[in-house]
Amino acid sequence: MTTYDLMNAFAQSWMVVVMTAFFVAVMVWVMRPGSKPSYDDAANSIFRNEKNPGPDNRKEA
C-alpha cells in the first residue's frame, strides 16, 4: 500500500468524522445562548464614530 492509498483511505473514513465534529462544535459555539450580546455589539460597532460614539455595551472581563 502506497502513501497515497493510505492517506486516501484515512481521508475517506476518519477525516470525514473529524471535520463533521469540528463543524458541529463551531455551530454550537456560535449559537450558544450567551453569545447574543457580543454579536449584537459587533454588528452595531460599525455605526459608531468618533464624533458621536454609540453606547459601549461590552462588559469588561
N, C-alpha and C positions, 0 to 999 in steps of 0.2 A: 504494500500500500504506500503510495507516494504521499508527500506532504500535502499536496493539493487535495487528494482524495480525503485525507484525514481532516483537513480544515473545512472542506465542503460538507462532510458528514456532521461535523460539530456545528457549523452554521445552520444547517437544515434542521437540527434537532434541538440542542440546548440553547443556542443563541436566540432562537425564537421565544423560548420561555423567558430568558433573561430580559430581552427587550420588551416583552409584554408586561412583565412585572415592573420594569422601570417606568413604562408608560402609565400603568395603573397607579404607581406610587406618586408620580408627578401630578396626575389628575386629583388624587386625594389631597395632596398638599395644597394645590391651587384652590380647590373647592371647600377647604375646611371652614367651619363657621367663623372662627376668629379673624379671618383674613380680610373681611369686607372693609373695615375702616382703613386699612393700609392701602387697599386697591382703590378705594374712593379718593383718598388723598393723592395718590399717584395720578389718577385720572383727572383731577381738578388742578393739579400743580401747574399745568401749562397756562392756566388762566390768571395766575398771579403775576404781578410785575413789580418793578422797583418803586414806582410812584404810589401805587395803591395795592399793597400786598393783601391777599386774602387771608382768612384765618388759618393759623397753623394748627391743624388738628392732630399732628403727630405727638405721640406720647414718648417722653424721654425714658430710656431704659436704664 
